[in-house]
């Protein structure tokens, strides 16, 4: 709600690929994988990128 109130139209976040609980949480709240991947700095742990498009009131 705060992002929408401030006029944001999209939210992007990175999640550790193995963090299944976090991934389920974001998916439950309408975030979608967008195909982005990277390695977490210093440890090379894989991350995946999620996005959600917001509608502004």
mmCIF file of the N, C-alpha and C atoms, coordinates in Angstrom:
data_MODEL
# 
_entry.id   MODEL 
# 
loop_
_atom_site.group_PDB 
_atom_site.id 
_atom_site.type_symbol 
_atom_site.label_atom_id 
_atom_site.label_alt_id 
_atom_site.label_comp_id 
_atom_site.label_asym_id 
_atom_site.label_entity_id 
_atom_site.label_seq_id 
_atom_site.pdbx_PDB_ins_code 
_atom_site.Cartn_x 
_atom_site.Cartn_y 
_atom_site.Cartn_z 
_atom_site.occupancy 
_atom_site.B_iso_or_equiv 
_atom_site.pdbx_formal_charge 
_atom_site.auth_seq_id 
_atom_site.auth_comp_id 
_atom_site.auth_asym_id 
_atom_site.auth_atom_id 
_atom_site.pdbx_PDB_model_num 
ATOM 1   N N  . UNK A 1 1  ? 0.823  -1.192  0.000   1.00 0.00 ? 1  UNK A N  1 
ATOM 2   C CA . UNK A 1 1  ? 0.000  0.000   0.000   1.00 0.00 ? 1  UNK A CA 1 
ATOM 3   C C  . UNK A 1 1  ? 0.869  1.259   0.000   1.00 0.00 ? 1  UNK A C  1 
ATOM 4   N N  . UNK A 1 2  ? 1.955  1.231   0.744   1.00 0.00 ? 2  UNK A N  1 
ATOM 5   C CA . UNK A 1 2  ? 2.830  2.405   0.824   1.00 0.00 ? 2  UNK A CA 1 
ATOM 6   C C  . UNK A 1 2  ? 3.472  2.715   -0.530  1.00 0.00 ? 2  UNK A C  1 
ATOM 7   N N  . UNK A 1 3  ? 3.905  1.688   -1.240  1.00 0.00 ? 3  UNK A N  1 
ATOM 8   C CA . UNK A 1 3  ? 4.499  1.923   -2.557  1.00 0.00 ? 3  UNK A CA 1 
ATOM 9   C C  . UNK A 1 3  ? 3.480  2.553   -3.497  1.00 0.00 ? 3  UNK A C  1 
ATOM 10  N N  . UNK A 1 4  ? 2.259  2.051   -3.480  1.00 0.00 ? 4  UNK A N  1 
ATOM 11  C CA . UNK A 1 4  ? 1.204  2.616   -4.334  1.00 0.00 ? 4  UNK A CA 1 
ATOM 12  C C  . UNK A 1 4  ? 0.924  4.063   -3.949  1.00 0.00 ? 4  UNK A C  1 
ATOM 13  N N  . UNK A 1 5  ? 0.832  4.308   -2.655  1.00 0.00 ? 5  UNK A N  1 
ATOM 14  C CA . UNK A 1 5  ? 0.542  5.661   -2.174  1.00 0.00 ? 5  UNK A CA 1 
ATOM 15  C C  . UNK A 1 5  ? 1.601  6.651   -2.658  1.00 0.00 ? 5  UNK A C  1 
ATOM 16  N N  . UNK A 1 6  ? 2.831  6.186   -2.722  1.00 0.00 ? 6  UNK A N  1 
ATOM 17  C CA . UNK A 1 6  ? 3.928  7.054   -3.158  1.00 0.00 ? 6  UNK A CA 1 
ATOM 18  C C  . UNK A 1 6  ? 4.077  7.120   -4.674  1.00 0.00 ? 6  UNK A C  1 
ATOM 19  N N  . UNK A 1 7  ? 3.212  6.419   -5.380  1.00 0.00 ? 7  UNK A N  1 
ATOM 20  C CA . UNK A 1 7  ? 3.197  6.514   -6.829  1.00 0.00 ? 7  UNK A CA 1 
ATOM 21  C C  . UNK A 1 7  ? 4.082  5.532   -7.573  1.00 0.00 ? 7  UNK A C  1 
ATOM 22  N N  . UNK A 1 8  ? 4.628  4.543   -6.870  1.00 0.00 ? 8  UNK A N  1 
ATOM 23  C CA . UNK A 1 8  ? 5.440  3.535   -7.552  1.00 0.00 ? 8  UNK A CA 1 
ATOM 24  C C  . UNK A 1 8  ? 4.543  2.663   -8.429  1.00 0.00 ? 8  UNK A C  1 
ATOM 25  N N  . UNK A 1 9  ? 5.058  2.252   -9.565  1.00 0.00 ? 9  UNK A N  1 
ATOM 26  C CA . UNK A 1 9  ? 4.290  1.394   -10.465 1.00 0.00 ? 9  UNK A CA 1 
ATOM 27  C C  . UNK A 1 9  ? 4.833  -0.027  -10.513 1.00 0.00 ? 9  UNK A C  1 
ATOM 28  N N  . UNK A 1 10 ? 5.995  -0.254  -9.892  1.00 0.00 ? 10 UNK A N  1 
ATOM 29  C CA . UNK A 1 10 ? 6.605  -1.577  -9.911  1.00 0.00 ? 10 UNK A CA 1 
ATOM 30  C C  . UNK A 1 10 ? 7.526  -1.737  -8.702  1.00 0.00 ? 10 UNK A C  1 
ATOM 31  N N  . UNK A 1 11 ? 7.597  -2.971  -8.193  1.00 0.00 ? 11 UNK A N  1 
ATOM 32  C CA . UNK A 1 11 ? 8.531  -3.310  -7.120  1.00 0.00 ? 11 UNK A CA 1 
ATOM 33  C C  . UNK A 1 11 ? 9.358  -4.491  -7.605  1.00 0.00 ? 11 UNK A C  1 
ATOM 34  N N  . UNK A 1 12 ? 10.669 -4.397  -7.420  1.00 0.00 ? 12 UNK A N  1 
ATOM 35  C CA . UNK A 1 12 ? 11.594 -5.463  -7.798  1.00 0.00 ? 12 UNK A CA 1 
ATOM 36  C C  . UNK A 1 12 ? 12.377 -5.870  -6.564  1.00 0.00 ? 12 UNK A C  1 
ATOM 37  N N  . UNK A 1 13 ? 12.575 -7.177  -6.394  1.00 0.00 ? 13 UNK A N  1 
ATOM 38  C CA . UNK A 1 13 ? 13.372 -7.648  -5.260  1.00 0.00 ? 13 UNK A CA 1 
ATOM 39  C C  . UNK A 1 13 ? 14.122 -8.911  -5.637  1.00 0.00 ? 13 UNK A C  1 
ATOM 40  N N  . UNK A 1 14 ? 15.195 -9.176  -4.896  1.00 0.00 ? 14 UNK A N  1 
ATOM 41  C CA . UNK A 1 14 ? 16.017 -10.371 -5.097  1.00 0.00 ? 14 UNK A CA 1 
ATOM 42  C C  . UNK A 1 14 ? 15.853 -11.285 -3.902  1.00 0.00 ? 14 UNK A C  1 
ATOM 43  N N  . UNK A 1 15 ? 15.782 -12.589 -4.168  1.00 0.00 ? 15 UNK A N  1 
ATOM 44  C CA . UNK A 1 15 ? 15.617 -13.606 -3.124  1.00 0.00 ? 15 UNK A CA 1 
ATOM 45  C C  . UNK A 1 15 ? 16.634 -14.714 -3.383  1.00 0.00 ? 15 UNK A C  1 
ATOM 46  N N  . UNK A 1 16 ? 17.231 -15.229 -2.316  1.00 0.00 ? 16 UNK A N  1 
ATOM 47  C CA . UNK A 1 16 ? 18.122 -16.370 -2.490  1.00 0.00 ? 16 UNK A CA 1 
ATOM 48  C C  . UNK A 1 16 ? 17.331 -17.515 -3.111  1.00 0.00 ? 16 UNK A C  1 
ATOM 49  N N  . UNK A 1 17 ? 17.887 -18.125 -4.131  1.00 0.00 ? 17 UNK A N  1 
ATOM 50  C CA . UNK A 1 17 ? 17.178 -19.167 -4.869  1.00 0.00 ? 17 UNK A CA 1 
ATOM 51  C C  . UNK A 1 17 ? 16.703 -20.301 -3.961  1.00 0.00 ? 17 UNK A C  1 
ATOM 52  N N  . UNK A 1 18 ? 17.480 -20.643 -2.962  1.00 0.00 ? 18 UNK A N  1 
ATOM 53  C CA . UNK A 1 18 ? 17.134 -21.754 -2.068  1.00 0.00 ? 18 UNK A CA 1 
ATOM 54  C C  . UNK A 1 18 ? 16.156 -21.376 -0.959  1.00 0.00 ? 18 UNK A C  1 
ATOM 55  N N  . UNK A 1 19 ? 15.814 -20.104 -0.833  1.00 0.00 ? 19 UNK A N  1 
ATOM 56  C CA . UNK A 1 19 ? 14.932 -19.655 0.245   1.00 0.00 ? 19 UNK A CA 1 
ATOM 57  C C  . UNK A 1 19 ? 13.470 -19.885 -0.161  1.00 0.00 ? 19 UNK A C  1 
ATOM 58  N N  . UNK A 1 20 ? 13.044 -21.118 -0.059  1.00 0.00 ? 20 UNK A N  1 
ATOM 59  C CA . UNK A 1 20 ? 11.699 -21.517 -0.509  1.00 0.00 ? 20 UNK A CA 1 
ATOM 60  C C  . UNK A 1 20 ? 10.590 -20.785 0.250   1.00 0.00 ? 20 UNK A C  1 
ATOM 61  N N  . UNK A 1 21 ? 10.766 -20.587 1.550   1.00 0.00 ? 21 UNK A N  1 
ATOM 62  C CA . UNK A 1 21 ? 9.722  -19.904 2.325   1.00 0.00 ? 21 UNK A CA 1 
ATOM 63  C C  . UNK A 1 21 ? 9.518  -18.472 1.842   1.00 0.00 ? 21 UNK A C  1 
ATOM 64  N N  . UNK A 1 22 ? 10.602 -17.753 1.612   1.00 0.00 ? 22 UNK A N  1 
ATOM 65  C CA . UNK A 1 22 ? 10.485 -16.376 1.121   1.00 0.00 ? 22 UNK A CA 1 
ATOM 66  C C  . UNK A 1 22 ? 9.858  -16.353 -0.267  1.00 0.00 ? 22 UNK A C  1 
ATOM 67  N N  . UNK A 1 23 ? 10.271 -17.279 -1.110  1.00 0.00 ? 23 UNK A N  1 
ATOM 68  C CA . UNK A 1 23 ? 9.730  -17.323 -2.464  1.00 0.00 ? 23 UNK A CA 1 
ATOM 69  C C  . UNK A 1 23 ? 8.227  -17.605 -2.446  1.00 0.00 ? 23 UNK A C  1 
ATOM 70  N N  . UNK A 1 24 ? 7.790  -18.522 -1.611  1.00 0.00 ? 24 UNK A N  1 
ATOM 71  C CA . UNK A 1 24 ? 6.352  -18.807 -1.484  1.00 0.00 ? 24 UNK A CA 1 
ATOM 72  C C  . UNK A 1 24 ? 5.599  -17.573 -0.995  1.00 0.00 ? 24 UNK A C  1 
ATOM 73  N N  . UNK A 1 25 ? 6.188  -16.860 -0.032  1.00 0.00 ? 25 UNK A N  1 
ATOM 74  C CA . UNK A 1 25 ? 5.567  -15.651 0.498   1.00 0.00 ? 25 UNK A CA 1 
ATOM 75  C C  . UNK A 1 25 ? 5.345  -14.626 -0.613  1.00 0.00 ? 25 UNK A C  1 
ATOM 76  N N  . UNK A 1 26 ? 6.390  -14.338 -1.383  1.00 0.00 ? 26 UNK A N  1 
ATOM 77  C CA . UNK A 1 26 ? 6.258  -13.337 -2.444  1.00 0.00 ? 26 UNK A CA 1 
ATOM 78  C C  . UNK A 1 26 ? 5.304  -13.798 -3.536  1.00 0.00 ? 26 UNK A C  1 
ATOM 79  N N  . UNK A 1 27 ? 5.348  -15.067 -3.877  1.00 0.00 ? 27 UNK A N  1 
ATOM 80  C CA . UNK A 1 27 ? 4.425  -15.582 -4.892  1.00 0.00 ? 27 UNK A CA 1 
ATOM 81  C C  . UNK A 1 27 ? 2.978  -15.486 -4.408  1.00 0.00 ? 27 UNK A C  1 
ATOM 82  N N  . UNK A 1 28 ? 2.767  -15.744 -3.131  1.00 0.00 ? 28 UNK A N  1 
ATOM 83  C CA . UNK A 1 28 ? 1.424  -15.619 -2.554  1.00 0.00 ? 28 UNK A CA 1 
ATOM 84  C C  . UNK A 1 28 ? 0.912  -14.184 -2.659  1.00 0.00 ? 28 UNK A C  1 
ATOM 85  N N  . UNK A 1 29 ? 1.835  -13.221 -2.639  1.00 0.00 ? 29 UNK A N  1 
ATOM 86  C CA . UNK A 1 29 ? 1.467  -11.812 -2.702  1.00 0.00 ? 29 UNK A CA 1 
ATOM 87  C C  . UNK A 1 29 ? 1.633  -11.230 -4.112  1.00 0.00 ? 29 UNK A C  1 
ATOM 88  N N  . UNK A 1 30 ? 1.504  -12.100 -5.114  1.00 0.00 ? 30 UNK A N  1 
ATOM 89  C CA . UNK A 1 30 ? 1.412  -11.715 -6.534  1.00 0.00 ? 30 UNK A CA 1 
ATOM 90  C C  . UNK A 1 30 ? 2.726  -11.288 -7.184  1.00 0.00 ? 30 UNK A C  1 
ATOM 91  N N  . UNK A 1 31 ? 3.868  -11.520 -6.539  1.00 0.00 ? 31 UNK A N  1 
ATOM 92  C CA . UNK A 1 31 ? 5.149  -11.291 -7.202  1.00 0.00 ? 31 UNK A CA 1 
ATOM 93  C C  . UNK A 1 31 ? 5.390  -12.442 -8.172  1.00 0.00 ? 31 UNK A C  1 
ATOM 94  N N  . UNK A 1 32 ? 6.080  -12.150 -9.278  1.00 0.00 ? 32 UNK A N  1 
ATOM 95  C CA . UNK A 1 32 ? 6.364  -13.158 -10.295 1.00 0.00 ? 32 UNK A CA 1 
ATOM 96  C C  . UNK A 1 32 ? 7.846  -13.153 -10.630 1.00 0.00 ? 32 UNK A C  1 
ATOM 97  N N  . UNK A 1 33 ? 8.397  -14.333 -10.870 1.00 0.00 ? 33 UNK A N  1 
ATOM 98  C CA . UNK A 1 33 ? 9.764  -14.421 -11.377 1.00 0.00 ? 33 UNK A CA 1 
ATOM 99  C C  . UNK A 1 33 ? 9.823  -13.728 -12.727 1.00 0.00 ? 33 UNK A C  1 
ATOM 100 N N  . UNK A 1 34 ? 10.870 -12.937 -12.951 1.00 0.00 ? 34 UNK A N  1 
ATOM 101 C CA . UNK A 1 34 ? 10.984 -12.284 -14.259 1.00 0.00 ? 34 UNK A CA 1 
ATOM 102 C C  . UNK A 1 34 ? 12.161 -12.814 -15.071 1.00 0.00 ? 34 UNK A C  1 
ATOM 103 N N  . UNK A 1 35 ? 12.800 -13.875 -14.589 1.00 0.00 ? 35 UNK A N  1 
ATOM 104 C CA . UNK A 1 35 ? 13.905 -14.480 -15.326 1.00 0.00 ? 35 UNK A CA 1 
ATOM 105 C C  . UNK A 1 35 ? 15.278 -13.980 -14.929 1.00 0.00 ? 35 UNK A C  1 
ATOM 106 N N  . UNK A 1 36 ? 15.331 -12.941 -14.105 1.00 0.00 ? 36 UNK A N  1 
ATOM 107 C CA . UNK A 1 36 ? 16.623 -12.414 -13.678 1.00 0.00 ? 36 UNK A CA 1 
ATOM 108 C C  . UNK A 1 36 ? 17.298 -13.330 -12.666 1.00 0.00 ? 36 UNK A C  1 
ATOM 109 N N  . UNK A 1 37 ? 18.592 -13.533 -12.842 1.00 0.00 ? 37 UNK A N  1 
ATOM 110 C CA . UNK A 1 37 ? 19.382 -14.308 -11.890 1.00 0.00 ? 37 UNK A CA 1 
ATOM 111 C C  . UNK A 1 37 ? 20.711 -13.608 -11.678 1.00 0.00 ? 37 UNK A C  1 
ATOM 112 N N  . UNK A 1 38 ? 21.312 -13.850 -10.534 1.00 0.00 ? 38 UNK A N  1 
ATOM 113 C CA . UNK A 1 38 ? 22.649 -13.342 -10.241 1.00 0.00 ? 38 UNK A CA 1 
ATOM 114 C C  . UNK A 1 38 ? 23.214 -14.142 -9.076  1.00 0.00 ? 38 UNK A C  1 
ATOM 115 N N  . UNK A 1 39 ? 24.451 -13.887 -8.757  1.00 0.00 ? 39 UNK A N  1 
ATOM 116 C CA . UNK A 1 39 ? 25.108 -14.530 -7.620  1.00 0.00 ? 39 UNK A CA 1 
ATOM 117 C C  . UNK A 1 39 ? 25.276 -13.493 -6.522  1.00 0.00 ? 39 UNK A C  1 
ATOM 118 N N  . UNK A 1 40 ? 24.929 -13.878 -5.298  1.00 0.00 ? 40 UNK A N  1 
ATOM 119 C CA . UNK A 1 40 ? 25.072 -12.977 -4.160  1.00 0.00 ? 40 UNK A CA 1 
ATOM 120 C C  . UNK A 1 40 ? 26.546 -12.628 -3.997  1.00 0.00 ? 40 UNK A C  1 
ATOM 121 N N  . UNK A 1 41 ? 26.871 -11.349 -3.839  1.00 0.00 ? 41 UNK A N  1 
ATOM 122 C CA . UNK A 1 41 ? 28.273 -10.938 -3.732  1.00 0.00 ? 41 UNK A CA 1 
ATOM 123 C C  . UNK A 1 41 ? 29.022 -11.673 -2.607  1.00 0.00 ? 41 UNK A C  1 
ATOM 124 N N  . UNK A 1 42 ? 30.241 -11.977 -2.856  1.00 0.00 ? 42 UNK A N  1 
ATOM 125 C CA . UNK A 1 42 ? 31.191 -12.610 -1.925  1.00 0.00 ? 42 UNK A CA 1 
ATOM 126 C C  . UNK A 1 42 ? 30.956 -14.088 -1.674  1.00 0.00 ? 42 UNK A C  1 
ATOM 127 N N  . UNK A 1 43 ? 29.737 -14.576 -1.848  1.00 0.00 ? 43 UNK A N  1 
ATOM 128 C CA . UNK A 1 43 ? 29.470 -15.988 -1.558  1.00 0.00 ? 43 UNK A CA 1 
ATOM 129 C C  . UNK A 1 43 ? 29.083 -16.773 -2.802  1.00 0.00 ? 43 UNK A C  1 
ATOM 130 N N  . UNK A 1 44 ? 28.697 -16.095 -3.843  1.00 0.00 ? 44 UNK A N  1 
ATOM 131 C CA . UNK A 1 44 ? 28.254 -16.714 -5.099  1.00 0.00 ? 44 UNK A CA 1 
ATOM 132 C C  . UNK A 1 44 ? 27.000 -17.565 -4.952  1.00 0.00 ? 44 UNK A C  1 
ATOM 133 N N  . UNK A 1 45 ? 26.203 -17.314 -3.916  1.00 0.00 ? 45 UNK A N  1 
ATOM 134 C CA . UNK A 1 45 ? 24.936 -18.030 -3.741  1.00 0.00 ? 45 UNK A CA 1 
ATOM 135 C C  . UNK A 1 45 ? 23.947 -17.498 -4.786  1.00 0.00 ? 45 UNK A C  1 
ATOM 136 N N  . UNK A 1 46 ? 23.255 -18.373 -5.511  1.00 0.00 ? 46 UNK A N  1 
ATOM 137 C CA . UNK A 1 46 ? 22.325 -17.924 -6.554  1.00 0.00 ? 46 UNK A CA 1 
ATOM 138 C C  . UNK A 1 46 ? 21.107 -17.181 -5.988  1.00 0.00 ? 46 UNK A C  1 
ATOM 139 N N  . UNK A 1 47 ? 20.743 -16.106 -6.683  1.00 0.00 ? 47 UNK A N  1 
ATOM 140 C CA . UNK A 1 47 ? 19.541 -15.341 -6.358  1.00 0.00 ? 47 UNK A CA 1 
ATOM 141 C C  . UNK A 1 47 ? 18.637 -15.298 -7.586  1.00 0.00 ? 47 UNK A C  1 
ATOM 142 N N  . UNK A 1 48 ? 17.355 -15.110 -7.340  1.00 0.00 ? 48 UNK A N  1 
ATOM 143 C CA . UNK A 1 48 ? 16.382 -14.934 -8.416  1.00 0.00 ? 48 UNK A CA 1 
ATOM 144 C C  . UNK A 1 48 ? 15.634 -13.627 -8.184  1.00 0.00 ? 48 UNK A C  1 
ATOM 145 N N  . UNK A 1 49 ? 15.166 -13.034 -9.280  1.00 0.00 ? 49 UNK A N  1 
ATOM 146 C CA . UNK A 1 49 ? 14.509 -11.728 -9.190  1.00 0.00 ? 49 UNK A CA 1 
ATOM 147 C C  . UNK A 1 49 ? 13.001 -11.871 -9.349  1.00 0.00 ? 49 UNK A C  1 
ATOM 148 N N  . UNK A 1 50 ? 12.289 -11.170 -8.480  1.00 0.00 ? 50 UNK A N  1 
ATOM 149 C CA . UNK A 1 50 ? 10.828 -11.112 -8.522  1.00 0.00 ? 50 UNK A CA 1 
ATOM 150 C C  . UNK A 1 50 ? 10.396 -9.676  -8.783  1.00 0.00 ? 50 UNK A C  1 
ATOM 151 N N  . UNK A 1 51 ? 9.237  -9.552  -9.439  1.00 0.00 ? 51 UNK A N  1 
ATOM 152 C CA . UNK A 1 51 ? 8.644  -8.231  -9.700  1.00 0.00 ? 51 UNK A CA 1 
ATOM 153 C C  . UNK A 1 51 ? 7.136  -8.296  -9.511  1.00 0.00 ? 51 UNK A C  1 
ATOM 154 N N  . UNK A 1 52 ? 6.604  -7.131  -9.224  1.00 0.00 ? 52 UNK A N  1 
ATOM 155 C CA . UNK A 1 52 ? 5.154  -6.969  -9.206  1.00 0.00 ? 52 UNK A CA 1 
ATOM 156 C C  . UNK A 1 52 ? 4.847  -5.591  -9.783  1.00 0.00 ? 52 UNK A C  1 
ATOM 157 N N  . UNK A 1 53 ? 3.867  -5.534  -10.633 1.00 0.00 ? 53 UNK A N  1 
ATOM 158 C CA . UNK A 1 53 ? 3.393  -4.247  -11.163 1.00 0.00 ? 53 UNK A CA 1 
ATOM 159 C C  . UNK A 1 53 ? 2.261  -3.767  -10.264 1.00 0.00 ? 53 UNK A C  1 
ATOM 160 N N  . UNK A 1 54 ? 2.287  -2.489  -9.969  1.00 0.00 ? 54 UNK A N  1 
ATOM 161 C CA . UNK A 1 54 ? 1.290  -1.901  -9.079  1.00 0.00 ? 54 UNK A CA 1 
ATOM 162 C C  . UNK A 1 54 ? 0.382  -0.969  -9.859  1.00 0.00 ? 54 UNK A C  1 
ATOM 163 N N  . UNK A 1 55 ? -0.848 -0.890  -9.420  1.00 0.00 ? 55 UNK A N  1 
ATOM 164 C CA . UNK A 1 55 ? -1.757 0.102   -9.979  1.00 0.00 ? 55 UNK A CA 1 
ATOM 165 C C  . UNK A 1 55 ? -1.818 1.259   -9.002  1.00 0.00 ? 55 UNK A C  1 
ATOM 166 N N  . UNK A 1 56 ? -1.739 2.452   -9.527  1.00 0.00 ? 56 UNK A N  1 
ATOM 167 C CA . UNK A 1 56 ? -1.765 3.644   -8.679  1.00 0.00 ? 56 UNK A CA 1 
ATOM 168 C C  . UNK A 1 56 ? -3.211 4.075   -8.510  1.00 0.00 ? 56 UNK A C  1 
ATOM 169 N N  . UNK A 1 57 ? -3.625 4.316   -7.252  1.00 0.00 ? 57 UNK A N  1 
ATOM 170 C CA . UNK A 1 57 ? -5.022 4.720   -7.017  1.00 0.00 ? 57 UNK A CA 1 
ATOM 171 C C  . UNK A 1 57 ? -5.370 6.044   -7.674  1.00 0.00 ? 57 UNK A C  1 
# 
